[in-house]
């Protein structure tokens, strides 16, 4: 009983920013001045066996609605647009080295953007 009360207070006072989910499966979250961007697992499943992933490089500038993520699967090819304008501060390269590993991740985080 006490643990539930403690957990409730922790949740009440946590300051985690909301996760924004786009209708196309892209998700993003502001976290300490950085925007984290990823894809919903459901979209990755719908694409089939992932064979290719492309993202901008670190330090590359992107505008809002610029092409951000290209992903190719056995069933489709999709392009996702940047939710914000800024500079790419981090790319999760392990997914680019092994695109098939996206299928094993839950809502994988792909890039981080420092908003302009």
C-alpha positions as a Python dict, from the first residue, in 0.01 Angstrom:
ca = {
    (1, 'X'): (0, 0, 0),
    (2, 'X'): (273, 247, 96),
    (3, 'X'): (468, 170, -219),
    (4, 'X'): (167, 264, -431),
    (5, 'X'): (143, 597, -249),
    (6, 'X'): (516, 662, -294),
    (7, 'X'): (492, 572, -665),
    (8, 'X'): (193, 803, -705),
    (9, 'X'): (388, 1095, -552),
    (10, 'X'): (688, 1024, -773),
    (11, 'X'): (465, 1024, -1079),
    (12, 'X'): (287, 1340, -963),
    (13, 'X'): (611, 1535, -928),
    (14, 'X'): (802, 1394, -1223),
    (15, 'X'): (873, 1649, -1493),
    (16, 'X'): (906, 1425, -1796),
    (17, 'X'): (789, 1596, -2113),
    (18, 'X'): (505, 1438, -2309),
    (19, 'X'): (576, 1219, -2609),
    (20, 'X'): (426, 1359, -2928),
    (21, 'X'): (304, 1094, -3172),
    (22, 'X'): (251, 1183, -3536),
    (23, 'X'): (-15, 1001, -3739),
    (24, 'X'): (256, 849, -3964),
    (25, 'X'): (429, 673, -3672),
    (26, 'X'): (703, 924, -3596),
    (27, 'X'): (734, 1015, -3228),
    (28, 'X'): (932, 1293, -3063),
    (29, 'X'): (994, 1426, -2715),
    (30, 'X'): (1164, 1737, -2582),
    (31, 'X'): (1414, 1644, -2313),
    (32, 'X'): (1639, 1907, -2148),
    (33, 'X'): (1663, 2122, -2460),
    (34, 'X'): (1703, 1830, -2701),
    (35, 'X'): (1435, 1678, -2923),
    (36, 'X'): (1453, 1300, -2937),
    (37, 'X'): (1299, 1144, -3250),
    (38, 'X'): (1207, 783, -3314),
    (39, 'X'): (959, 553, -3483),
    (40, 'X'): (670, 354, -3342),
    (41, 'X'): (721, -21, -3341),
    (42, 'X'): (388, -67, -3520),
    (43, 'X'): (511, 126, -3825),
    (44, 'X'): (831, -76, -3835),
    (45, 'X'): (628, -397, -3821),
    (46, 'X'): (409, -273, -4108),
    (47, 'X'): (717, -208, -4324),
    (48, 'X'): (827, -570, -4302),
    (49, 'X'): (1190, -679, -4294),
    (50, 'X'): (1392, -358, -4264),
    (51, 'X'): (1678, -347, -4512),
    (52, 'X'): (1781, 21, -4522),
    (53, 'X'): (1782, 322, -4289),
    (54, 'X'): (1917, 670, -4362),
    (55, 'X'): (1929, 975, -4135),
    (56, 'X'): (2122, 1304, -4146),
    (57, 'X'): (2471, 1313, -3998),
    (58, 'X'): (2572, 1474, -3668),
    (59, 'X'): (2602, 1854, -3699),
    (60, 'X'): (2383, 1860, -4010),
    (61, 'X'): (2114, 2132, -4007),
    (62, 'X'): (1749, 2040, -4068),
    (63, 'X'): (1443, 2257, -4112),
    (64, 'X'): (1100, 2163, -3986),
    (65, 'X'): (940, 1928, -4243),
    (66, 'X'): (1277, 1844, -4405),
    (67, 'X'): (1340, 1482, -4490),
    (68, 'X'): (1478, 1328, -4169),
    (69, 'X'): (1445, 949, -4183),
    (70, 'X'): (1429, 719, -4485),
    (71, 'X'): (1349, 358, -4412),
    (72, 'X'): (1302, 68, -4649),
    (73, 'X'): (1133, -257, -4564),
    (74, 'X'): (1013, -563, -4749),
    (75, 'X'): (665, -416, -4790),
    (76, 'X'): (723, -41, -4834),
    (77, 'X'): (959, 256, -4836),
    (78, 'X'): (881, 551, -4609),
    (79, 'X'): (1019, 901, -4556),
    (80, 'X'): (961, 1086, -4228),
    (81, 'X'): (990, 1463, -4189),
    (82, 'X'): (1165, 1653, -3909),
    (83, 'X'): (929, 1780, -3639),
    (84, 'X'): (1157, 2076, -3559),
    (85, 'X'): (1426, 2300, -3703),
    (86, 'X'): (1775, 2252, -3562),
    (87, 'X'): (2107, 2071, -3572),
    (88, 'X'): (2145, 1693, -3547),
    (89, 'X'): (2325, 1632, -3218),
    (90, 'X'): (2320, 1253, -3210),
    (91, 'X'): (2249, 965, -3447),
    (92, 'X'): (2192, 615, -3316),
    (93, 'X'): (2429, 455, -3564),
    (94, 'X'): (2379, 97, -3446),
    (95, 'X'): (2047, 93, -3633),
    (96, 'X'): (2213, 219, -3950),
    (97, 'X'): (2480, -49, -3922),
    (98, 'X'): (2211, -317, -3871),
    (99, 'X'): (1870, -187, -3994),
    (100, 'X'): (1707, -525, -3923),
    (101, 'X'): (1766, -463, -3551),
    (102, 'X'): (1490, -198, -3563),
    (103, 'X'): (1239, -484, -3565),
    (104, 'X'): (1368, -601, -3227),
    (105, 'X'): (1347, -258, -3057),
    (106, 'X'): (1041, -104, -2892),
    (107, 'X'): (973, 242, -3038),
    (108, 'X'): (1341, 291, -3129),
    (109, 'X'): (1506, 629, -3081),
    (110, 'X'): (1691, 725, -3402),
    (111, 'X'): (1819, 1084, -3378),
    (112, 'X'): (1844, 1377, -3142),
    (113, 'X'): (1807, 1737, -3259),
    (114, 'X'): (1927, 2053, -3088),
    (115, 'X'): (1646, 2298, -3175),
    (116, 'X'): (1741, 2627, -3339),
}
